[in-house]
Amino acid sequence: MSVKLIAILTFISLVDRSLSDRCPTAGEYVYNNTQSINFVNPGGINSPSNDSCNNISIGYTNQTLGLVAQLQYCVNFSDTDQLIFSNGVYPTVVVDKNLCNQYNSGPVLFNGTTSSIITAQLKQDPGSSPVVFYITISVAKLNIITTSTAAPTTKHYTGPGPNPYSARMDLAIAVDTSFGPGIEFFNNKTKPIINHLVNYLTVDDPPTLQSKTTRLSLITLSPFQNAGGFGLVTPWGANGTYFTQRFNTVDIVPFNSSYYTSVLTGFVQTAFSPSGIIPARNRTQKVLLIFVNSDARPSSDPDDSAGKFGILRNTLESYDVHTVVVNMGSDITNLKAGFTGIVGANQVYYYSYNTAFTSADQVAQDILASVLMNGNALCATSLNSASPINATGNSNSNTTIRVPQANSITNPQQTQAYCNNLDYTYIYTPKSANGISDGVIVSVLTQELAYGPDKLIISNGTEPIASFSGYEVEDAHICINNATNVSISVITQNGHVYSGVTVTFTELNTNCEGKGYPAPYYRRRKRSIE
């Protein structure tokens, strides 16, 4: 749109003026689409500590227009001076000395799609030097909810892999609101990808503890400390339509490097707790999906330090959260360093935005197929594949396998569980003595699987020997003579998730009969936990 409003706001401190003279007149300045408005403040701040100017509000009578605010000039800020902008929705932009010095070439403060009003406020300590700033304001088509809005019904999935229509998980989507690739990219790429992804999922209305499919939460991460959070959508409290509406009010700011630790740690402790306001569901896959525009703060930042990332890592493991980072095209060195140290099935999966895809829908389908609906990726088995394993000896040597792979927490808040849509095979290759294969005992020490669809299969080469499902905790021992490649396969489908299996391979120095076992031999107890 060619119509443009130029608003110049100038703050100059004069010590001999009254407070009312030093501040602009509060209230709303309305642009009527026919003239420009200049805001000139001949005063400034020289008042008791914590005093500040009243808000200036710039708005439109035409409610179909939104504001685009651009910072053109900014000088003389002290260490404590703050220039606070808000567009009435989210997020608040705080310009301080560092940002004033760093961003002095016209960054966009708000992109015009979320609000038809902007407020400006200056805060200074007593005796501060004069400050000057200018912003220009132009108009854009107001688009609060309709930008890339998903349809209210679940979209038909035609992509590869399992259909996410019936996916059961508590899925928290965290959106980095730093500038990164820019406004156009955020609105035309990132937002549509998330909307398409959410559109393929089934969310009950209203979501409850009894929901059998997906529940959603929304988190925002900001370059401004304490600006991010999860208040836009009550954790697990929104259906798909409301989630999309709230998500499409999220805007980005013209600064990079967001804060991660406080927001994400607080969210996990609140939303993934079984005693939360809206509790996490028992035996449900828990996923944190982070869309990154730029990077995390450097570890030298005291508010996002390595120590605070350590707390976040422990929290993610303790609550058995599977974290997926979707890198939208930036260097995320700081973020990777912060997450380094998570082990086992809770390791972070990194997904890079692929420019080869021609549509946001293709990217959304690929994220679903390659990560969210792929238990091998989500539960990190593809990151730590142990196949094949070669035996180190044949004299009662043991090799133990656990699915899911254990993390570092010994006293967790949530019991660690395997992932849905898992298809994981671990191969054990016995070692022969004098050209003669000795016996191999496969012991199922613990087993907790969803009865029926989820199963443990033990094979010798291509021949299945035994299959287990449900809850069979009394030791099951399978002794195999002339073993070739002994394998265990854990196969799960969509539904409840449980603590999985622990299996030990013991290579004998004799055959099974020499140890008193017929071949093959096993004992087990069946019990369903469904």
LOMIDREN-967337 format. One line per field, with one value per residue (C-alpha): residue number from 1; residue in three letters; x, y, z. Coordinates in nm, 2 decimals, padded with zeros to 4 digits. Example, Ala and Ser with C-alpha at 12.3 -4.5 7.8 and 13.67 -1.06 7.14 Angstrom:
// residues 2
pos <- [1|2]
code <- [Ala|Ser]
X <- [01.23|01.37]
Y <- [-00.45|-00.11]
Z <- [00.78|00.71]
***
This chain:
// residues 530
pos <- [1|2|3|4|5|6|7|8|9|10|11|12|13|14|15|16|17|18|19|20|21|22|23|24|25|26|27|28|29|30|31|32|33|34|35|36|37|38|39|40|41|42|43|44|45|46|47|48|49|50|51|52|53|54|55|56|57|58|59|60|61|62|63|64|65|66|67|68|69|70|71|72|73|74|75|76|77|78|79|80|81|82|83|84|85|86|87|88|89|90|91|92|93|94|95|96|97|98|99|100|101|102|103|104|105|106|107|108|109|110|111|112|113|114|115|116|117|118|119|120|121|122|123|124|125|126|127|128|129|130|131|132|133|134|135|136|137|138|139|140|141|142|143|144|145|146|147|148|149|150|151|152|153|154|155|156|157|158|159|160|161|162|163|164|165|166|167|168|169|170|171|172|173|174|175|176|177|178|179|180|181|182|183|184|185|186|187|188|189|190|191|192|193|194|195|196|197|198|199|200|201|202|203|204|205|206|207|208|209|210|211|212|213|214|215|216|217|218|219|220|221|222|223|224|225|226|227|228|229|230|231|232|233|234|235|236|237|238|239|240|241|242|243|244|245|246|247|248|249|250|251|252|253|254|255|256|257|258|259|260|261|262|263|264|265|266|267|268|269|270|271|272|273|274|275|276|277|278|279|280|281|282|283|284|285|286|287|288|289|290|291|292|293|294|295|296|297|298|299|300|301|302|303|304|305|306|307|308|309|310|311|312|313|314|315|316|317|318|319|320|321|322|323|324|325|326|327|328|329|330|331|332|333|334|335|336|337|338|339|340|341|342|343|344|345|346|347|348|349|350|351|352|353|354|355|356|357|358|359|360|361|362|363|364|365|366|367|368|369|370|371|372|373|374|375|376|377|378|379|380|381|382|383|384|385|386|387|388|389|390|391|392|393|394|395|396|397|398|399|400|401|402|403|404|405|406|407|408|409|410|411|412|413|414|415|416|417|418|419|420|421|422|423|424|425|426|427|428|429|430|431|432|433|434|435|436|437|438|439|440|441|442|443|444|445|446|447|448|449|450|451|452|453|454|455|456|457|458|459|460|461|462|463|464|465|466|467|468|469|470|471|472|473|474|475|476|477|478|479|480|481|482|483|484|485|486|487|488|489|490|491|492|493|494|495|496|497|498|499|500|501|502|503|504|505|506|507|508|509|510|511|512|513|514|515|516|517|518|519|520|521|522|523|524|525|526|527|528|529|530]
code <- [Met|Ser|Val|Lys|Leu|Ile|Ala|Ile|Leu|Thr|Phe|Ile|Ser|Leu|Val|Asp|Arg|Ser|Leu|Ser|Asp|Arg|Cys|Pro|Thr|Ala|Gly|Glu|Tyr|Val|Tyr|Asn|Asn|Thr|Gln|Ser|Ile|Asn|Phe|Val|Asn|Pro|Gly|Gly|Ile|Asn|Ser|Pro|Ser|Asn|Asp|Ser|Cys|Asn|Asn|Ile|Ser|Ile|Gly|Tyr|Thr|Asn|Gln|Thr|Leu|Gly|Leu|Val|Ala|Gln|Leu|Gln|Tyr|Cys|Val|Asn|Phe|Ser|Asp|Thr|Asp|Gln|Leu|Ile|Phe|Ser|Asn|Gly|Val|Tyr|Pro|Thr|Val|Val|Val|Asp|Lys|Asn|Leu|Cys|Asn|Gln|Tyr|Asn|Ser|Gly|Pro|Val|Leu|Phe|Asn|Gly|Thr|Thr|Ser|Ser|Ile|Ile|Thr|Ala|Gln|Leu|Lys|Gln|Asp|Pro|Gly|Ser|Ser|Pro|Val|Val|Phe|Tyr|Ile|Thr|Ile|Ser|Val|Ala|Lys|Leu|Asn|Ile|Ile|Thr|Thr|Ser|Thr|Ala|Ala|Pro|Thr|Thr|Lys|His|Tyr|Thr|Gly|Pro|Gly|Pro|Asn|Pro|Tyr|Ser|Ala|Arg|Met|Asp|Leu|Ala|Ile|Ala|Val|Asp|Thr|Ser|Phe|Gly|Pro|Gly|Ile|Glu|Phe|Phe|Asn|Asn|Lys|Thr|Lys|Pro|Ile|Ile|Asn|His|Leu|Val|Asn|Tyr|Leu|Thr|Val|Asp|Asp|Pro|Pro|Thr|Leu|Gln|Ser|Lys|Thr|Thr|Arg|Leu|Ser|Leu|Ile|Thr|Leu|Ser|Pro|Phe|Gln|Asn|Ala|Gly|Gly|Phe|Gly|Leu|Val|Thr|Pro|Trp|Gly|Ala|Asn|Gly|Thr|Tyr|Phe|Thr|Gln|Arg|Phe|Asn|Thr|Val|Asp|Ile|Val|Pro|Phe|Asn|Ser|Ser|Tyr|Tyr|Thr|Ser|Val|Leu|Thr|Gly|Phe|Val|Gln|Thr|Ala|Phe|Ser|Pro|Ser|Gly|Ile|Ile|Pro|Ala|Arg|Asn|Arg|Thr|Gln|Lys|Val|Leu|Leu|Ile|Phe|Val|Asn|Ser|Asp|Ala|Arg|Pro|Ser|Ser|Asp|Pro|Asp|Asp|Ser|Ala|Gly|Lys|Phe|Gly|Ile|Leu|Arg|Asn|Thr|Leu|Glu|Ser|Tyr|Asp|Val|His|Thr|Val|Val|Val|Asn|Met|Gly|Ser|Asp|Ile|Thr|Asn|Leu|Lys|Ala|Gly|Phe|Thr|Gly|Ile|Val|Gly|Ala|Asn|Gln|Val|Tyr|Tyr|Tyr|Ser|Tyr|Asn|Thr|Ala|Phe|Thr|Ser|Ala|Asp|Gln|Val|Ala|Gln|Asp|Ile|Leu|Ala|Ser|Val|Leu|Met|Asn|Gly|Asn|Ala|Leu|Cys|Ala|Thr|Ser|Leu|Asn|Ser|Ala|Ser|Pro|Ile|Asn|Ala|Thr|Gly|Asn|Ser|Asn|Ser|Asn|Thr|Thr|Ile|Arg|Val|Pro|Gln|Ala|Asn|Ser|Ile|Thr|Asn|Pro|Gln|Gln|Thr|Gln|Ala|Tyr|Cys|Asn|Asn|Leu|Asp|Tyr|Thr|Tyr|Ile|Tyr|Thr|Pro|Lys|Ser|Ala|Asn|Gly|Ile|Ser|Asp|Gly|Val|Ile|Val|Ser|Val|Leu|Thr|Gln|Glu|Leu|Ala|Tyr|Gly|Pro|Asp|Lys|Leu|Ile|Ile|Ser|Asn|Gly|Thr|Glu|Pro|Ile|Ala|Ser|Phe|Ser|Gly|Tyr|Glu|Val|Glu|Asp|Ala|His|Ile|Cys|Ile|Asn|Asn|Ala|Thr|Asn|Val|Ser|Ile|Ser|Val|Ile|Thr|Gln|Asn|Gly|His|Val|Tyr|Ser|Gly|Val|Thr|Val|Thr|Phe|Thr|Glu|Leu|Asn|Thr|Asn|Cys|Glu|Gly|Lys|Gly|Tyr|Pro|Ala|Pro|Tyr|Tyr|Arg|Arg|Arg|Lys|Arg|Ser|Ile|Glu]
X <- [00.00|00.14|-00.02|00.25|00.25|00.57|00.58|00.90|00.93|01.21|01.30|01.55|01.62|01.59|01.65|01.46|01.12|00.83|00.75|00.44|00.65|00.92|00.68|00.47|00.09|-00.05|-00.33|-00.40|-00.28|-00.50|-00.39|-00.68|-00.51|-00.48|-00.20|00.12|00.17|00.49|00.56|00.81|00.89|01.09|01.12|01.29|01.33|01.49|01.26|01.28|01.40|01.16|00.95|00.87|00.69|00.33|00.26|00.22|-00.02|-00.03|-00.34|-00.58|-00.94|-00.92|-00.91|-00.81|-00.47|-00.18|00.14|00.49|00.73|01.09|01.36|01.56|01.78|01.89|02.16|02.29|02.14|02.30|02.34|01.99|01.79|01.51|01.28|00.98|00.76|00.45|00.21|-00.06|-00.03|00.32|00.61|00.73|01.04|01.29|01.57|01.86|02.21|02.35|02.06|02.06|02.42|02.39|02.07|02.08|02.01|01.64|01.53|01.16|01.02|00.68|00.58|00.22|00.03|-00.07|-00.20|-00.33|-00.18|00.17|00.27|00.61|00.75|01.08|01.24|01.54|01.71|01.75|02.02|02.04|02.18|01.94|01.84|01.71|01.53|01.32|01.08|00.89|00.56|00.38|00.07|00.01|-00.29|-00.40|-00.39|-00.43|-00.56|-00.57|-00.20|-00.15|-00.44|-00.50|-00.84|-01.05|-01.07|-00.79|-00.62|-00.60|-00.24|-00.08|00.28|00.51|00.51|00.23|-00.07|-00.05|-00.43|-00.44|-00.10|-00.10|00.14|00.17|00.33|00.48|00.58|00.84|00.88|01.19|01.08|01.43|01.48|01.69|01.60|01.36|00.99|00.90|01.06|00.89|00.55|00.58|00.79|00.80|00.43|00.28|00.50|00.38|00.02|00.03|00.19|-00.07|-00.34|-00.25|-00.30|-00.63|-00.68|-00.99|-01.22|-01.17|-00.85|-00.86|-00.66|-00.87|-00.78|-00.66|-00.48|-00.26|-00.26|-00.09|00.10|00.27|00.59|00.76|01.13|01.26|01.59|01.45|01.48|01.15|00.96|00.91|00.67|00.38|00.08|-00.06|-00.21|-00.28|-00.07|-00.28|-00.59|-00.65|-00.81|-00.64|-00.83|-00.77|-00.40|-00.37|-00.54|-00.31|00.00|-00.07|-00.05|00.32|00.55|00.93|01.16|01.46|01.72|01.89|01.99|01.69|01.68|01.60|01.67|01.42|01.13|01.18|01.27|00.97|00.74|00.86|00.83|00.48|00.33|00.49|00.43|00.16|00.05|00.03|-00.27|-00.36|-00.15|00.06|-00.10|00.04|00.20|00.20|00.49|00.61|00.77|00.92|00.95|01.16|01.16|01.49|01.54|01.89|02.06|02.06|02.25|02.62|02.72|02.88|02.54|02.46|02.08|02.14|02.46|02.61|02.50|02.14|02.15|02.26|01.95|01.74|01.91|01.85|01.48|01.42|01.57|01.39|01.05|01.13|01.09|01.20|01.34|01.34|01.52|01.41|01.68|01.53|01.87|02.09|02.41|02.29|02.63|02.53|02.21|02.39|02.65|02.38|02.20|02.52|02.52|02.17|02.21|02.01|01.67|01.62|01.90|01.81|01.72|01.83|01.62|01.75|01.50|01.54|01.52|01.46|01.10|00.88|00.60|00.55|00.32|00.61|00.83|00.55|00.50|00.88|00.90|00.62|00.75|01.12|01.09|00.76|00.61|00.94|01.03|01.38|01.46|01.25|01.39|01.75|01.80|01.91|02.17|02.31|02.25|02.42|02.38|02.57|02.74|03.04|03.10|03.42|03.46|03.28|03.33|03.00|03.04|02.73|02.59|02.28|02.04|01.77|01.50|01.45|01.82|01.87|01.93|02.14|01.86|01.84|01.54|01.32|00.99|00.85|00.93|01.13|00.93|00.99|00.85|00.56|00.63|00.96|01.11|01.45|01.66|01.98|02.20|02.44|02.71|02.84|03.21|03.29|03.54|03.75|03.50|03.21|02.93|02.85|02.51|02.38|02.12|01.89|01.74|01.44|01.50|01.22|00.94|00.66|00.49|00.14|-00.03|-00.10|00.04|00.38|00.61|00.96|01.07|01.38|01.54|01.83|01.93|01.60|01.41|01.19|01.24|01.00|00.77|00.66|00.40|00.23|00.38|00.60|00.85|00.95|01.28|01.24|01.55|01.59|01.90|02.01|02.26|02.45|02.36|02.44|02.32|02.09|01.86|01.60|01.35|01.13|00.83|00.57|00.27|00.07|-00.08|00.03|00.40|00.57|00.91|01.01|01.25|01.59|01.76|02.09|02.29|02.51|02.75|02.83|03.15|02.94|02.61|02.27|02.24|02.57|02.41|02.10|01.88|01.70|01.74|01.55|01.41|01.23|00.99|00.78|00.46|00.20|00.02|-00.15|-00.11|-00.37]
Y <- [00.00|00.34|00.54|00.62|00.79|00.94|00.98|01.13|01.10|01.30|01.30|01.56|01.60|01.95|01.98|02.30|02.18|02.03|01.67|01.75|01.96|01.70|01.43|01.41|01.44|01.09|00.96|00.83|01.02|00.91|00.91|00.98|00.86|01.22|01.38|01.31|01.35|01.46|01.39|01.63|01.63|01.94|01.80|01.49|01.31|01.46|01.32|01.09|00.73|00.51|00.79|00.77|00.94|00.85|00.62|00.77|00.57|00.59|00.43|00.43|00.49|00.24|-00.09|-00.29|-00.13|-00.23|-00.05|-00.10|00.08|00.14|00.27|00.53|00.70|00.64|00.82|00.91|00.62|00.56|00.21|00.24|00.43|00.22|00.30|00.06|-00.01|-00.23|-00.31|-00.41|-00.78|-00.94|-00.90|-00.58|-00.43|-00.28|-00.06|-00.01|00.13|-00.18|-00.22|00.15|00.14|-00.19|-00.13|00.22|00.16|00.12|-00.21|-00.29|-00.30|-00.44|-00.57|-00.44|-00.77|-00.79|-00.46|-00.12|00.05|00.11|00.26|00.42|00.49|00.63|00.54|00.72|00.76|01.11|01.32|01.12|01.29|01.38|01.11|01.13|00.87|00.87|00.62|00.62|00.45|00.32|00.11|-00.25|-00.46|-00.58|-00.96|-01.08|-01.43|-01.50|-01.52|-01.88|-01.99|-02.36|-02.50|-02.60|-02.96|-03.22|-03.22|-03.53|-03.67|-03.80|-03.80|-04.10|-04.29|-04.34|-04.10|-03.84|-03.82|-04.04|-03.95|-03.96|-03.71|-03.39|-03.16|-02.82|-02.60|-02.33|-02.04|-01.83|-01.47|-01.33|-01.17|-01.44|-01.47|-01.18|-01.10|-01.22|-01.55|-01.59|-01.51|-01.70|-02.00|-02.06|-01.98|-02.19|-02.49|-02.49|-02.43|-02.72|-02.95|-02.87|-02.91|-03.28|-03.36|-03.44|-03.23|-03.29|-03.00|-02.94|-03.13|-03.33|-03.59|-03.85|-03.72|-04.01|-03.80|-03.49|-03.20|-02.87|-02.60|-02.28|-02.12|-01.80|-01.74|-01.38|-01.19|-00.97|-01.12|-01.21|-01.13|-01.49|-01.73|-01.96|-01.74|-01.71|-02.06|-02.23|-02.55|-02.83|-02.61|-02.52|-02.70|-02.68|-02.38|-02.17|-02.27|-02.16|-01.82|-01.75|-01.86|-01.63|-01.33|-01.41|-01.15|-01.13|-00.85|-00.70|-00.86|-01.20|-01.45|-01.55|-01.65|-02.02|-02.16|-01.98|-02.01|-02.37|-02.49|-02.32|-02.46|-02.82|-02.81|-02.67|-02.84|-03.18|-03.23|-03.49|-03.24|-02.93|-02.70|-02.91|-03.22|-03.41|-03.74|-04.06|-04.30|-04.04|-03.93|-03.59|-03.37|-03.02|-02.89|-02.57|-02.36|-02.16|-01.83|-01.73|-01.88|-01.89|-01.63|-01.70|-01.90|-01.59|-01.43|-01.48|-01.51|-01.80|-01.94|-02.29|-02.36|-02.27|-02.48|-02.76|-02.72|-02.73|-03.04|-03.22|-03.10|-03.24|-03.58|-03.59|-03.53|-03.76|-03.49|-03.56|-03.24|-03.16|-02.84|-02.72|-02.49|-02.25|-02.16|-02.01|-02.09|-02.25|-02.32|-02.17|-02.37|-02.70|-02.63|-02.57|-02.89|-03.10|-03.35|-03.50|-03.87|-04.18|-04.16|-03.80|-03.67|-03.36|-03.43|-03.15|-03.10|-02.85|-02.66|-02.80|-02.53|-02.81|-02.84|-02.62|-02.57|-02.54|-02.84|-03.06|-02.94|-03.01|-03.36|-03.43|-03.32|-03.55|-03.85|-03.82|-03.72|-03.68|-04.00|-04.18|-04.34|-04.43|-04.06|-03.92|-04.18|-04.13|-04.49|-04.37|-04.15|-04.44|-04.75|-05.04|-05.27|-05.50|-05.58|-05.82|-06.03|-05.97|-06.33|-06.66|-06.72|-06.61|-06.25|-06.04|-05.76|-05.57|-05.37|-05.14|-04.98|-04.69|-04.61|-04.49|-04.12|-03.98|-03.93|-04.18|-04.02|-03.89|-03.69|-03.91|-04.27|-04.30|-04.46|-04.57|-04.38|-04.46|-04.58|-04.75|-05.01|-05.09|-05.40|-05.48|-05.75|-05.96|-06.16|-06.45|-06.55|-06.91|-07.12|-07.36|-07.32|-07.45|-07.22|-07.23|-07.14|-06.79|-06.72|-06.42|-06.31|-06.07|-05.92|-05.65|-05.60|-05.34|-05.30|-05.20|-05.53|-05.63|-05.36|-05.32|-05.63|-05.77|-06.02|-06.24|-06.41|-06.63|-06.50|-06.46|-06.71|-06.57|-06.77|-06.59|-06.29|-06.10|-05.83|-05.69|-05.72|-06.03|-05.95|-06.30|-06.37|-06.52|-06.71|-06.83|-07.05|-07.07|-07.33|-07.26|-06.90|-06.68|-06.33|-06.31|-06.01|-05.84|-05.61|-05.37|-05.26|-05.01|-04.84|-04.54|-04.54|-04.55|-04.57|-04.78|-04.84|-05.09|-05.38|-05.48|-05.77|-05.95|-06.16|-06.42|-06.61|-06.96|-07.17|-07.47|-07.55|-07.50|-07.87|-07.83|-07.57|-07.78|-07.59|-07.76|-07.55|-07.33|-07.29|-07.02|-06.95|-06.65|-06.51|-06.32|-06.03|-05.74|-05.39|-05.24]
Z <- [00.00|-00.09|00.19|00.44|00.78|00.89|01.27|01.42|01.79|01.96|02.33|02.45|02.83|02.98|03.35|03.41|03.29|03.49|03.44|03.23|03.00|02.97|02.85|02.54|02.58|02.65|02.44|02.09|01.78|01.49|01.14|00.90|00.58|00.45|00.65|00.83|01.20|01.37|01.73|01.87|02.24|02.35|02.70|02.85|03.17|03.49|03.75|04.06|04.00|03.81|03.68|03.31|03.03|02.97|02.68|02.33|02.13|01.75|01.58|01.29|01.24|00.95|01.14|00.83|00.84|01.06|01.15|01.03|01.26|01.17|01.39|01.19|01.44|01.80|02.00|02.35|02.54|02.88|03.04|03.21|02.94|02.78|02.49|02.51|02.21|02.20|01.93|02.17|02.09|02.11|02.18|02.35|02.20|02.44|02.29|02.53|02.49|02.32|02.08|02.01|01.91|01.72|01.53|01.39|01.02|01.00|01.15|01.14|01.50|01.40|01.06|01.05|01.05|01.41|01.53|01.43|01.73|01.86|02.20|02.28|02.63|02.74|03.08|03.22|03.56|03.72|03.56|03.24|02.93|02.64|02.41|02.06|01.85|01.54|01.41|01.08|01.06|00.75|00.70|00.59|00.56|00.90|00.92|01.28|01.23|00.86|00.77|00.67|00.89|00.90|00.83|01.13|01.03|01.01|00.68|00.47|00.48|00.17|00.27|00.36|00.68|00.94|00.92|01.19|01.21|01.52|01.66|02.04|02.19|02.40|02.15|02.25|01.96|02.05|01.81|01.81|01.74|01.66|01.32|01.15|00.78|00.81|00.82|00.47|00.54|00.88|00.74|00.41|00.52|00.90|00.98|00.69|00.78|01.14|01.03|00.78|01.04|01.31|01.05|01.00|01.37|01.55|01.86|02.08|02.16|02.44|02.51|02.83|03.02|02.84|02.50|02.28|02.02|02.02|02.26|02.18|02.36|02.22|02.35|02.23|02.26|02.24|02.22|02.50|02.85|03.01|02.68|02.58|02.75|02.71|02.80|02.45|02.47|02.80|02.80|02.65|02.67|02.30|02.01|01.67|01.55|01.86|01.86|01.50|01.57|01.86|01.68|01.39|01.62|01.69|01.53|01.51|01.62|01.45|01.69|01.70|01.97|02.18|02.55|02.59|02.93|03.17|02.94|02.84|03.19|03.33|03.06|03.10|03.48|03.44|03.14|03.15|03.52|03.62|03.88|03.66|03.61|03.31|03.38|03.13|03.03|03.17|02.92|02.65|02.42|02.51|02.24|02.23|01.87|01.84|01.53|01.53|01.34|01.45|01.76|02.14|02.35|02.39|02.70|02.84|02.89|03.26|03.19|02.94|03.07|03.03|03.38|03.31|03.00|03.22|03.43|03.11|02.99|03.32|03.32|02.97|03.06|03.40|03.23|02.94|02.67|02.32|02.17|01.80|01.67|01.33|01.20|00.95|00.80|01.06|01.25|01.57|01.73|02.07|02.09|02.00|02.26|02.52|02.44|02.43|02.72|02.68|02.64|02.56|02.40|02.49|02.27|02.06|01.70|01.46|01.14|00.88|00.66|00.31|00.04|-00.22|-00.11|-00.32|-00.06|00.31|00.30|00.18|00.46|00.72|00.58|00.59|00.95|01.03|00.84|00.92|01.29|01.47|01.33|01.32|01.66|01.55|01.50|01.79|02.04|01.91|01.80|01.46|01.64|01.84|01.62|01.78|01.48|01.42|01.74|01.74|02.04|02.23|02.35|02.41|02.77|02.94|02.81|02.84|02.63|02.76|02.54|02.67|02.46|02.52|02.57|02.92|02.99|03.28|03.53|03.82|04.00|03.72|03.74|03.46|03.39|03.07|02.78|02.43|02.13|01.90|01.55|01.65|01.43|01.58|01.54|01.74|01.59|01.80|01.61|01.82|01.81|01.73|01.92|01.70|01.42|01.63|01.73|02.10|02.25|02.30|02.57|02.51|02.84|02.85|03.19|03.18|02.94|02.94|02.61|02.49|02.46|02.10|01.87|02.03|02.04|02.09|01.84|01.88|01.58|01.48|01.14|00.95|01.16|01.44|01.76|02.00|02.01|02.32|02.39|02.69|03.04|03.09|03.37|03.49|03.31|02.97|02.85|02.49|02.43|02.06|01.93|01.60|01.63|01.33|01.38|01.68|01.67|01.88|01.71|01.90|01.69|01.82|01.67|01.77|02.12|02.48|02.55|02.83|02.98|02.71|02.74|02.88|02.70|02.77|02.53|02.71|02.49|02.64|02.62|02.54|02.37|02.52|02.63|02.81|03.03|03.08|02.84|02.55|02.23|02.19|02.55|02.72|03.01|03.04|03.21|03.01|03.16|02.98|03.10|02.87]
***
